[in-house]
């Protein structure tokens, strides 16, 4: 007795798309294929109404099609943007995102790692600050901006190169004395290299500079920056005509402080931030900035954590940054 037809199969999709059966399998399993092949397969799936049994696959391969994403919060525009693009990258591969927010509670980072293990996620993407964080051995984990070991891949922007770019840009715009301001964790994270790149470039091009870095563990860092700026006011003028600030969020706070002191931006002092934050997500930049390639960071995180050769992926993946005008420099 012939088997009752229950709907289109992968073979039907392959014939409709004019591709090999293995290509269809890679597309529905979220693996990498060429864009042209992916579009053909997805068009055939839509036309035929093919339904993929992801729960059955999970039972057969012990996968849940879920990736845990651990972030400090989504209030910070950069973190929110990163979460958005990670979600998009996972959805393209037919994976779900289990979003976990630590609210900057280091103990909660450990709890969330344990929760992800209990939920049998296929991988973890994490931006963490717990110095004693234990990395699970049985789940692929990718970190953002923090290098743990050769066995734990880290994805980051070219923070050093961004610092170099900021220093050279300020000099090109006519600045003759500059400063670098940053809040930073006490941990050895990739964003700390923004200072290193800036200082290296200033020394190389002969641009006088000062540095003010406040650790996130210090109380009232805003007051510390207030004192630093006030100490460098001379007869109503700031001693610097250019500032490179570690993040766009901090740059915006510094600009408000300067304007409250009667210092004009960018007429008296030009300011460059770091991250590439835009007003309302898609409009102009909030400040002139070194732009992190957030979509590419998200893609790299997802590609790496889902790699079937996870043990062989690079331990540090660095992505290039660019400069963008945002109204706080005099182009």
Secondary structure, 3 states (H helix, E strand, C coil): CCCCCCCCCHHHHHHHHCCCHHHHHHHHCCCCCCHHHHHHHHHHHHHHCCCCCHHHHHHHHCCCCEEEEEECCCCCHHHHHHHHHHHHHHHHCCCEEEEEECCCCHHHHHHHHHHHHHCCCCEEEECCCCCCCCCCCCCEEEEECECCECCECEEEECHHHHHHHHHHHHHHCCCCEEEEEEEECCCCEHHHHHHHHHHHHHHHHCCEEEEEEEECCCCCHHHHHHHHHHHCEECCEECCCEEEECCHHHHHHHHHHHHHCCCCCCCCCEEEEEECCEHHHCCCECCEEEECCHHHHHHHHHHHHCCCCHHHCCCEEEECCEEECCCCCCC
